[in-house]
Amino acid sequence: MRRLFALVLDAASPELIEKWTDDGSLPILRRLRENGVYGRLNSVAEFLAEAAPYAFFSGRNPAATGLHFYAMWHKETMQVRPPGKDWLPYQPFWRAFQRGGPRAVVLDPSNVYPPEPFHGTEIIGWATHDALAPFQSFPPGVAPWVRRHFRAALLPDERYGLISKREFIAERDRMIDLNRRFTDLCTSLMARERWDLFLACNLTVHHGGHRLWSTSNLKEELSPSERTALKGALHEVYVAADEAIGRIADAAGPDTVIMVISVHGMAANTSRGWILSEMVRRVTGDAHRSDALLRARQAIPTEWRHAIKSRLPYQVKRGLTRYWRTREHDWTQTRAFNLFSDTQGWIRVNLKGREALGIVEPGPEYDELCEQVSEGLKTFVDADSGEAIVMDTFRPSQVFQGKHLVDLPDIVVRWSDTPAAMHRALTSPEFGAIPWPTPGRNPEGRSGSHRGQGLLIAAGPGLRPAKIENAHILDLAPTILSMLDQPIPAEMEGKPLDLFR
């Protein structure tokens, strides 16, 4: 059995990793890349960006598990809610480890349910993105030790909306500091625990990629000198992450295989999700409910709402998310609606016999509505350039198969590659103009969003320098299990990568 340190450098951009290892500004990753194997990975993120962590940890496609976001549509209650083991069960691969097999230490995996007994130690919610449960551990006694020595819940809830220069700089500094804290916790855990697999998830380039990709999410106008000074913020976060990898790899020891993984990438934010609900309503003609409570909420500045919500208990915050995501719909009049999503657009049909309050008949009526929505959305263009904003639309059944296909969106919208911040307004010859909420800016405060490729760098004893071709993130769990001499569950869809001489 090999000893393995697997670092998930969450949402690391293959383009930036290649650029900055080539120019030498990420020396640790450059050395690993030159002495081991490297390649880009195909990913389910090309179609459902936020499904990538679930696919990696389970080794299964989104239609097999139904899991594709941290706030998902629950058709039985007509609400948005966090996924739960009661209706979408799944087991991350390390939780199957039993005594007599490998022992794992797992730090900060995103998108997992609360820890369960297994052969190892697991900590969730320490400083993670898209947590499905608050900070805790297995065994339970590890969490107090972490809180005492390293603090916990270090990443505050993300506030949507434009940010100031001061906040931009604070985001950069927080991610750099978090890399140091992450390094200290990893090296301490390595010394404290016995392990065969050490799997750690570093979210700093993920969160940094969303907030620091460009300055198109800033409230203020910038001078040329300010723009130049802030341009390198994300690079500084990557450099800090590279230093962290070097220190942790040294602590792991020379006989350890090192894997650096990203299951989806990052680039300029192209999501038009903020106005997709209005686009769908224009195309379908469905009514929009705007009652006094909704209007009152919309009148409160985003930063005020965030300040209040951030002080509420975990379960209360999640309940408010469910409440506001569905309040605008009158289900007796709504045939199709926009699901909450960060990257692609996701549209759900209010289908009779599937949704609790469905009104659209299965068969021809459903198919005609899907076609109407898909073709109608494609008519929208940028009001100034005339450039189309929708690259294509498709139904997940064209890509994925599995018993939970019914839990996926009915239509996925892939946006054009131009940054969303360029807009002043969108217009359609059939459905009129829709103003962009923050002309020339990203209204959600994210200047970066996900892309559909991940990456793998692996180096260590027995690995042959090579370039990986045609690999997929579904191959990662089988590869790790194979390296640990563990059986690969029949339901896993990938295959072990041949990394060794």
C-alpha positions as CSV (number, residue, x, y, z in Angstrom):
1,M,0.0,0.0,0.0
2,R,1.3,3.4,-0.9
3,R,1.1,6.5,1.3
4,L,-0.8,9.3,-0.4
5,F,-1.2,13.0,0.3
6,A,-4.0,14.2,-2.0
7,L,-4.6,18.0,-2.0
8,V,-7.7,19.3,-3.6
9,L,-6.7,22.8,-4.8
10,D,-10.3,23.6,-5.2
11,A,-11.3,25.3,-8.5
12,A,-7.7,25.9,-9.5
13,S,-7.6,27.2,-13.1
14,P,-5.6,24.9,-15.4
15,E,-4.8,27.9,-17.5
16,L,-3.3,29.8,-14.6
17,I,-1.5,26.8,-13.2
18,E,0.1,26.2,-16.6
19,K,1.0,29.9,-17.0
20,W,2.5,30.3,-13.5
21,T,4.3,27.0,-13.4
22,D,5.8,27.9,-16.8
23,D,7.1,31.3,-15.6
24,G,8.4,29.8,-12.4
25,S,6.2,31.8,-10.0
26,L,4.7,28.6,-8.6
27,P,8.0,26.7,-8.0
28,I,6.5,23.8,-5.9
29,L,3.8,23.0,-8.5
30,R,6.4,23.4,-11.2
31,R,8.7,20.8,-9.7
32,L,5.8,18.4,-9.1
33,R,4.6,18.9,-12.7
34,E,8.1,18.4,-14.2
35,N,8.9,15.3,-12.1
36,G,5.5,13.6,-12.3
37,V,2.4,13.4,-14.3
38,Y,0.2,16.3,-15.3
39,G,-3.0,16.7,-17.3
40,R,-6.3,18.5,-17.6
41,L,-9.3,16.5,-16.6
42,N,-12.7,16.4,-18.2
43,S,-15.4,17.1,-15.7
44,V,-19.2,17.0,-15.1
45,A,-18.7,20.7,-14.5
46,E,-18.9,21.3,-18.2
47,F,-22.6,20.7,-17.8
48,L,-23.4,21.1,-14.1
49,A,-20.5,23.0,-12.5
50,E,-21.5,22.6,-8.9
51,A,-21.9,18.9,-9.2
52,A,-18.1,18.3,-9.5
53,P,-17.3,17.7,-5.8
54,Y,-20.1,15.1,-5.4
55,A,-18.9,13.4,-8.6
56,F,-15.3,13.2,-7.4
57,F,-16.2,11.9,-3.9
58,S,-18.7,9.3,-5.1
59,G,-17.2,8.4,-8.4
60,R,-20.6,8.7,-10.0
61,N,-22.3,11.1,-12.4
62,P,-25.0,13.6,-11.2
63,A,-27.9,11.6,-12.6
64,A,-26.8,8.6,-10.5
65,T,-26.8,10.5,-7.2
66,G,-29.1,13.5,-8.0
67,L,-26.5,15.7,-6.3
68,H,-25.5,18.9,-8.1
69,F,-25.6,21.9,-5.8
70,Y,-25.6,22.9,-2.1
71,A,-29.2,24.3,-2.4
72,M,-31.4,22.0,-4.5
73,W,-35.0,21.7,-5.7
74,H,-37.1,19.4,-3.6
75,K,-40.0,18.4,-5.8
76,E,-42.1,16.9,-3.0
77,T,-42.3,20.2,-1.1
78,M,-41.8,22.7,-3.9
79,Q,-38.9,24.2,-2.0
80,V,-35.2,24.8,-2.3
81,R,-33.3,23.0,0.4
82,P,-29.9,21.6,1.1
83,P,-29.5,18.0,-0.1
84,G,-29.9,15.5,2.7
85,K,-29.1,11.8,3.3
86,D,-32.8,11.2,3.8
87,W,-33.6,11.9,0.1
88,L,-30.3,11.9,-1.7
89,P,-27.9,9.5,0.0
90,Y,-24.3,9.2,-1.0
91,Q,-21.1,8.0,0.6
92,P,-17.8,9.7,0.0
93,F,-15.3,7.0,-0.9
94,W,-13.1,7.3,2.3
95,R,-16.1,6.7,4.6
96,A,-16.2,3.0,3.4
97,F,-12.7,2.5,5.0
98,Q,-12.8,-0.1,7.8
99,R,-10.3,-1.4,10.4
100,G,-7.7,-3.6,8.8
101,G,-7.7,-1.3,5.7
102,P,-6.1,2.1,5.1
103,R,-6.6,4.9,7.6
104,A,-7.6,8.3,6.2
105,V,-7.4,11.8,7.6
106,V,-9.7,14.1,5.7
107,L,-9.8,17.9,6.1
108,D,-12.5,20.2,4.9
109,P,-14.2,18.4,2.1
110,S,-17.0,20.5,0.7
111,N,-20.5,19.2,-0.1
112,V,-20.5,16.2,2.3
113,Y,-23.0,15.2,4.9
114,P,-22.0,15.2,8.6
115,P,-19.2,12.8,9.4
116,E,-19.9,9.1,10.2
117,P,-17.8,6.5,11.9
118,F,-15.0,5.1,9.6
119,H,-11.4,4.1,9.9
120,G,-9.9,7.5,10.2
121,T,-10.4,11.2,11.2
122,E,-12.6,13.7,9.3
123,I,-13.1,17.4,9.9
124,I,-15.7,19.4,8.0
125,G,-16.8,23.0,8.0
126,W,-13.5,24.4,9.2
127,A,-12.9,26.9,6.3
128,T,-14.9,25.3,3.5
129,H,-17.0,26.5,0.6
130,D,-20.5,25.1,0.2
131,A,-20.7,23.3,3.5
132,L,-23.8,21.1,4.0
133,A,-23.3,21.0,7.8
134,P,-21.6,23.2,10.4
135,F,-18.1,22.6,11.8
136,Q,-17.7,19.1,13.3
137,S,-15.6,16.0,13.2
138,F,-15.3,12.3,13.6
139,P,-14.2,11.3,16.2
140,P,-16.1,14.2,17.9
141,G,-13.2,15.0,20.2
142,V,-11.0,16.3,17.3
143,A,-13.2,19.3,16.6
144,P,-12.6,21.0,20.1
145,W,-8.9,20.4,19.6
146,V,-9.0,22.1,16.2
147,R,-11.1,25.0,17.5
148,R,-8.8,25.5,20.4
149,H,-5.6,25.6,18.4
150,F,-6.6,26.7,14.9
151,R,-10.1,28.4,15.3
152,A,-12.9,27.2,13.1
153,A,-15.6,28.4,10.6
154,L,-12.9,30.7,9.2
155,L,-14.8,31.7,6.0
156,P,-17.8,34.0,6.6
157,D,-20.9,33.5,4.5
158,E,-20.3,35.0,1.1
159,R,-22.1,38.3,0.6
160,Y,-23.6,38.8,-2.8
161,G,-23.3,42.3,-4.3
162,L,-20.6,44.8,-5.4
163,I,-17.7,45.2,-3.0
164,S,-15.4,48.1,-2.1
165,K,-11.6,48.4,-2.8
166,R,-11.1,47.8,1.0
167,E,-13.2,44.6,0.9
168,F,-11.3,43.4,-2.3
169,I,-8.0,43.8,-0.5
170,A,-9.4,42.2,2.6
171,E,-10.5,39.1,0.6
172,R,-6.9,38.8,-0.8
173,D,-5.4,39.1,2.7
174,R,-7.9,36.6,4.2
175,M,-7.0,34.0,1.6
176,I,-3.3,34.4,2.1
177,D,-3.7,34.1,5.8
178,L,-6.0,31.1,5.4
179,N,-3.2,29.4,3.4
180,R,-0.9,29.8,6.4
181,R,-3.6,28.5,8.8
182,F,-4.4,25.6,6.5
183,T,-0.7,24.6,6.4
184,D,-0.4,24.7,10.1
185,L,-3.4,22.6,10.6
186,C,-2.4,20.0,8.0
187,T,1.1,19.6,9.4
188,S,-0.2,19.3,12.9
189,L,-2.7,16.7,11.9
190,M,0.0,14.8,10.0
191,A,2.1,14.7,13.2
192,R,-0.9,13.9,15.5
193,E,-2.7,11.2,13.5
194,R,-1.6,7.9,11.8
195,W,-2.6,7.9,8.1
196,D,-2.3,6.2,4.8
197,L,-4.4,8.7,2.9
198,F,-4.3,12.4,3.9
199,L,-7.0,14.2,1.8
200,A,-7.1,17.9,2.4
201,C,-9.2,20.5,0.6
202,N,-7.9,24.0,0.2
203,L,-10.5,26.5,-0.9
204,T,-8.4,29.6,-1.1
205,V,-8.0,29.8,-4.9
206,H,-11.7,28.8,-5.3
207,H,-13.0,31.7,-3.1
208,G,-10.2,33.9,-4.4
209,G,-11.1,33.1,-8.0
210,H,-14.7,34.1,-7.5
211,R,-13.9,37.4,-5.8
212,L,-10.5,38.4,-7.2
213,W,-10.5,37.3,-10.8
214,S,-10.8,40.9,-11.9
215,T,-12.0,44.2,-10.5
216,S,-15.3,44.1,-12.3
217,N,-17.1,43.5,-9.0
218,L,-15.9,46.8,-7.4
219,K,-18.3,49.6,-6.5
220,E,-15.7,52.4,-7.2
221,E,-14.0,53.5,-10.3
222,L,-10.3,52.7,-10.2
223,S,-7.3,54.8,-11.3
224,P,-4.8,53.2,-13.6
225,S,-2.4,52.8,-10.7
226,E,-5.1,51.2,-8.5
227,R,-6.1,48.8,-11.2
228,T,-2.5,47.7,-11.7
229,A,-2.0,47.3,-7.9
230,L,-5.1,45.1,-7.6
231,K,-4.5,43.1,-10.7
232,G,-2.1,40.7,-9.1
233,A,-4.3,39.9,-6.1
234,L,-5.3,36.4,-7.3
235,H,-1.7,35.6,-8.2
236,E,-0.7,36.3,-4.7
237,V,-3.2,33.8,-3.4
238,Y,-1.9,31.1,-5.8
239,V,1.6,31.8,-4.6
240,A,0.6,31.4,-1.0
241,A,-1.2,28.1,-1.9
242,D,2.0,26.9,-3.7
243,E,4.1,27.6,-0.6
244,A,1.5,25.7,1.5
245,I,1.8,22.7,-0.8
246,G,5.6,22.7,-0.3
247,R,5.4,22.8,3.4
248,I,2.8,20.1,3.7
249,A,4.5,17.9,1.2
250,D,7.7,18.2,3.3
251,A,5.8,17.2,6.4
252,A,4.3,14.2,4.6
253,G,7.8,12.8,3.9
254,P,9.8,11.7,0.8
255,D,8.1,8.3,0.5
256,T,4.7,9.9,0.1
257,V,2.9,10.2,-3.3
258,I,1.7,13.7,-3.8
259,M,-1.5,14.4,-5.8
260,V,-2.8,17.9,-6.5
261,I,-6.4,17.9,-7.8
262,S,-8.9,20.4,-9.1
263,V,-12.3,19.1,-10.2
264,H,-13.4,22.2,-12.1
265,G,-11.6,25.4,-13.2
266,M,-12.2,29.1,-13.0
267,A,-12.3,32.0,-15.4
268,A,-14.2,35.3,-16.0
269,N,-17.8,35.2,-14.7
270,T,-20.1,34.6,-17.6
271,S,-23.3,33.8,-15.6
272,R,-26.4,35.8,-16.4
273,G,-28.3,34.0,-13.7
274,W,-29.3,37.2,-12.0
275,I,-31.8,38.0,-14.8
276,L,-32.6,34.4,-16.0
277,S,-35.9,34.3,-14.0
278,E,-37.1,37.4,-15.9
279,M,-35.9,35.9,-19.2
280,V,-37.8,32.7,-18.6
281,R,-41.0,34.7,-17.6
282,R,-40.7,36.8,-20.8
283,V,-40.5,33.6,-22.9
284,T,-43.3,31.6,-21.2
285,G,-45.6,34.5,-20.3
286,D,-45.9,33.0,-16.7
287,A,-47.1,35.4,-14.0
288,H,-44.6,36.8,-11.5
289,R,-45.8,37.3,-7.9
290,S,-44.4,40.4,-6.2
291,D,-46.2,40.8,-2.9
292,A,-45.5,43.3,-0.2
293,L,-43.1,41.1,1.7
294,L,-40.9,40.6,-1.5
295,R,-41.0,44.3,-2.2
296,A,-39.9,45.1,1.3
297,R,-37.0,42.7,1.2
298,Q,-35.9,44.1,-2.2
299,A,-35.9,47.6,-0.7
300,I,-33.3,46.6,1.9
301,P,-29.7,47.0,0.7
302,T,-27.9,43.7,0.1
303,E,-25.2,44.5,2.6
304,W,-27.8,45.1,5.3
305,R,-29.5,41.9,4.6
306,H,-26.2,40.0,4.7
307,A,-25.2,41.6,7.9
308,I,-28.4,40.4,9.6
309,K,-28.4,37.0,8.0
310,S,-24.7,36.3,9.0
311,R,-25.6,36.6,12.7
312,L,-28.4,34.0,12.5
313,P,-28.0,30.3,13.4
314,Y,-27.0,27.9,10.7
315,Q,-30.4,26.2,10.3
316,V,-32.3,29.6,10.3
317,K,-30.1,30.9,7.5
318,R,-30.7,27.8,5.4
319,G,-34.5,28.1,6.0
320,L,-34.4,31.7,4.8
321,T,-32.7,30.6,1.6
322,R,-35.5,28.1,1.0
323,Y,-38.2,30.6,1.7
324,W,-37.0,33.5,-0.5
325,R,-36.0,31.2,-3.5
326,T,-39.6,30.1,-4.0
327,R,-41.8,32.9,-2.7
328,E,-42.0,34.7,-6.1
329,H,-43.8,31.8,-7.7
330,D,-47.6,31.2,-7.9
331,W,-47.5,27.5,-8.7
332,T,-50.9,27.5,-10.2
333,Q,-49.6,29.9,-12.9
334,T,-45.9,28.9,-13.2
335,R,-45.0,26.4,-16.0
336,A,-41.2,26.8,-15.9
337,F,-38.9,28.5,-13.4
338,N,-35.2,29.3,-12.8
339,L,-33.4,27.2,-10.3
340,F,-30.7,28.8,-8.1
341,S,-27.3,28.2,-9.8
342,D,-23.8,29.9,-9.7
343,T,-22.6,29.0,-13.2
344,Q,-24.8,27.6,-15.9
345,G,-28.5,28.4,-16.0
346,W,-30.8,25.7,-14.7
347,I,-34.5,25.6,-15.6
348,R,-37.1,23.3,-14.2
349,V,-40.6,22.5,-15.6
350,N,-43.5,22.4,-13.2
351,L,-44.4,18.9,-14.4
352,K,-47.6,17.2,-13.4
353,G,-47.0,13.9,-11.6
354,R,-43.5,14.8,-10.7
355,E,-43.8,18.2,-8.9
356,A,-46.2,18.2,-6.0
357,L,-48.1,21.1,-7.6
358,G,-47.3,20.4,-11.2
359,I,-49.5,21.8,-14.0
360,V,-47.6,20.9,-17.2
361,E,-48.7,17.6,-18.8
362,P,-46.0,15.0,-19.5
363,G,-45.4,14.2,-23.2
364,P,-46.0,16.7,-26.0
365,E,-46.9,19.6,-23.7
366,Y,-43.7,19.2,-21.7
367,D,-41.5,18.7,-24.8
368,E,-43.0,21.8,-26.5
369,L,-42.5,23.9,-23.5
370,C,-38.8,22.9,-23.2
371,E,-38.4,23.7,-26.9
372,Q,-40.1,27.1,-26.4
373,V,-38.0,28.0,-23.5
374,S,-34.7,26.9,-25.1
375,E,-35.3,28.7,-28.4
376,G,-36.7,31.8,-26.7
377,L,-33.6,32.2,-24.5
378,K,-31.4,32.0,-27.5
379,T,-33.0,35.2,-29.0
380,F,-31.5,37.4,-26.2
381,V,-28.4,39.4,-27.2
382,D,-26.3,42.1,-25.7
383,A,-28.1,45.4,-26.4
384,D,-24.9,47.2,-27.5
385,S,-22.9,44.6,-29.4
386,G,-25.7,42.3,-30.6
387,E,-23.7,39.3,-29.5
388,A,-25.7,36.3,-28.4
389,I,-25.5,35.6,-24.6
390,V,-26.5,31.9,-24.8
391,M,-24.0,29.5,-26.3
392,D,-26.4,26.5,-26.2
393,T,-29.0,24.7,-24.2
394,F,-29.5,21.0,-23.6
395,R,-31.4,18.5,-21.5
396,P,-29.4,16.6,-19.0
397,S,-30.8,13.3,-20.3
398,Q,-28.6,14.0,-23.4
399,V,-25.5,13.7,-21.2
400,F,-26.2,11.8,-18.0
401,Q,-28.1,8.6,-17.1
402,G,-29.2,7.4,-13.7
403,K,-32.2,6.8,-11.4
404,H,-32.0,10.4,-10.1
405,L,-32.2,12.1,-13.5
406,V,-35.6,13.4,-12.3
407,D,-33.8,15.5,-9.7
408,L,-31.7,17.4,-12.2
409,P,-32.8,20.5,-14.1
410,D,-34.9,20.0,-17.2
411,I,-32.9,22.5,-19.3
412,V,-29.3,23.6,-18.8
413,V,-28.2,27.0,-20.3
414,R,-24.6,27.4,-21.2
415,W,-23.7,31.0,-21.5
416,S,-21.5,32.6,-24.1
417,D,-17.8,33.1,-23.0
418,T,-17.9,36.9,-22.8
419,P,-17.8,38.3,-19.3
420,A,-21.2,39.1,-18.0
421,A,-20.0,42.4,-16.6
422,M,-19.9,43.9,-20.1
423,H,-23.7,44.3,-20.3
424,R,-25.8,47.5,-20.0
425,A,-28.9,45.6,-21.0
426,L,-30.0,42.4,-22.8
427,T,-32.6,42.5,-25.5
428,S,-34.7,40.1,-27.7
429,P,-36.6,41.0,-30.8
430,E,-39.5,38.9,-29.5
431,F,-39.4,39.5,-25.7
432,G,-38.0,43.1,-25.3
433,A,-35.2,44.5,-23.2
434,I,-34.1,43.6,-19.7
435,P,-31.7,46.0,-18.0
436,W,-28.5,44.6,-16.4
437,P,-28.7,45.3,-12.7
438,T,-25.2,46.9,-12.5
439,P,-24.0,48.0,-15.9
440,G,-20.3,47.3,-16.4
441,R,-20.2,45.3,-13.2
442,N,-21.0,41.8,-11.8
443,P,-24.0,42.3,-9.6
444,E,-23.3,39.2,-7.5
445,G,-19.8,40.4,-6.5
446,R,-18.1,37.5,-8.3
447,S,-15.8,38.4,-11.1
448,G,-14.9,34.8,-11.7
449,S,-17.0,31.7,-12.2
450,H,-16.4,28.0,-12.9
451,R,-15.2,26.3,-16.1
452,G,-15.6,22.7,-17.2
453,Q,-12.0,21.3,-16.9
454,G,-10.1,20.3,-13.8
455,L,-6.5,19.1,-13.5
456,L,-4.2,16.5,-11.9
457,I,-0.6,16.8,-10.9
458,A,1.0,13.7,-9.2
459,A,4.6,13.0,-8.3
460,G,6.4,10.7,-5.9
461,P,8.0,7.2,-5.6
462,G,7.3,5.1,-8.7
463,L,5.5,7.7,-10.7
464,R,6.6,8.2,-14.3
465,P,6.8,11.7,-15.8
466,A,4.0,11.8,-18.3
467,K,1.1,13.8,-19.7
468,I,-2.3,12.6,-18.8
469,E,-4.7,12.4,-21.8
470,N,-8.5,11.9,-21.9
471,A,-8.9,11.5,-18.1
472,H,-12.1,12.4,-16.2
473,I,-12.7,13.5,-12.6
474,L,-14.8,10.3,-12.2
475,D,-11.4,8.4,-12.5
476,L,-10.0,10.1,-9.4
477,A,-11.7,8.0,-6.7
478,P,-10.9,4.7,-8.4
479,T,-7.3,5.9,-8.8
480,I,-6.9,6.7,-5.2
481,L,-8.6,3.4,-4.1
482,S,-6.3,1.5,-6.4
483,M,-3.2,3.2,-5.0
484,L,-4.4,2.1,-1.5
485,D,-4.9,-1.5,-2.7
486,Q,-8.7,-1.1,-2.1
487,P,-11.5,-2.7,-4.2
488,I,-13.3,-0.3,-6.5
489,P,-17.1,-0.4,-5.9
490,A,-19.1,-1.6,-8.9
491,E,-21.2,1.6,-9.0
492,M,-18.2,3.8,-9.6
493,E,-18.1,4.9,-13.2
494,G,-14.4,5.8,-13.7
495,K,-11.3,3.7,-14.0
496,P,-7.9,3.8,-12.3
497,L,-5.4,6.0,-14.1
498,D,-2.1,4.3,-14.9
499,L,0.3,6.7,-13.2
500,F,3.2,4.3,-12.3
501,R,6.1,2.9,-14.2
